[in-house]
Amino acid sequence: MKELLVVPQIDSFRTFKEFADEFELGPADLILTNEYLYDPLMKDADTGSSFIFQEKFGGGEPSDIMVDEILEQASKLDFNRVIAVGGGTVIDIAKILSLDEATDVDSLYDRDQLTRSRKLVILPTTCGTGSEVTNIAIVNRTRKGTKMGLVSPAMYADHAVLVPEFMKSLPWNVFATSSIDALIHAIESYLSPNATEFTELFSEAAIDKILRGYSRIAKDGRQVRSEDDEEYLKAATGAGIAFGNAGCAAVHAISYAFGAKYHVPHGESNYQFLTEVLKEYRMKKPGGTIAELEKLILDTLVKYEFASEEESDGFTALEGLLSEILELKPMGAYGAVPEDPEDFAASTVANQQRLLKNNYVPLTEEEIETIYKNRM
Ligand SMILES: [Fe+2]
């Protein structure tokens, strides 16, 4: 039985300049990033590297169209190392960019085996995806109408580099949605049938760090968030190690059809379904890991003085804390229509078996449809 695999070396630096010096960035490097990160934090390092600014190719999360255009642009450049500096979108595209003979997204999904000759270095600038330590890229396949994961050992980075200075300018909404995503990675991998004692250590540490930070925000206000930037960054990477090994499950699976249709950021669409799925699991199989998770959450919230000793419903208490970080709106507020639950449930069952197989308990298509209906 596989206990734990951590492929990239994890490094940390105080600033991008320190990283650039240590890694000897130069003309043979292609840096995929965003201009709003380049201008204040990378420009002065003067690396002589090629830069591609992802946002010039469209907003939001990676789509087949966006990635194909970036691959076309990169094909005109000469580079032997890809450096990703950004959030999940930039990281996932960089993973694809680093692959051998990557000319278009669709053909990569059709290929039996992917290979990579170039080096890949990832600097996450949000505190969510954990993508810096996983071997998967998620692309919105607009031609198929859903988000799908492209998975290969070739997409593990050589280095994941943590530089907390990038988090300073993170807007509240990006902080909220990305850190909630990290929390969900920790929770889904904790409940996964593939969890091991080692992945549990990473899940528990990530849950503790994030709930500690959130409890501080609930008590002292949003301005204390940046004091814990490094903690959130480490929590996100730790949760990435946990889900990279144990796998995510129903919350992610159910969120994709909704997120793809209404262009809802990944963490925000996951947030939509988190406690709904946890409560469904608890109802179907109340003993076992779900009870351990609920106790862990409740004990943590009591420890950090968000919940009282009398509180008995851990998932409702969690909802209360999360609502201090991000408002939970019904799906209707994003434009969802009455036929969506049935269509989304069919799409989830058809396209997301990779995730659904990691569920704490199996969910039928009807149960998935009910979860969507409960969020309308
Ligand atoms: Fe996620």
Boltz pocket constraint, residues with backbone or C-beta under 6 A from the ligand:
constraints:
  - pocket:
      binder: B
      contacts: [[A, 128], [A, 129], [A, 181], [A, 185], [A, 252], [A, 266], [A, 270]]
      max_distance: 6.0
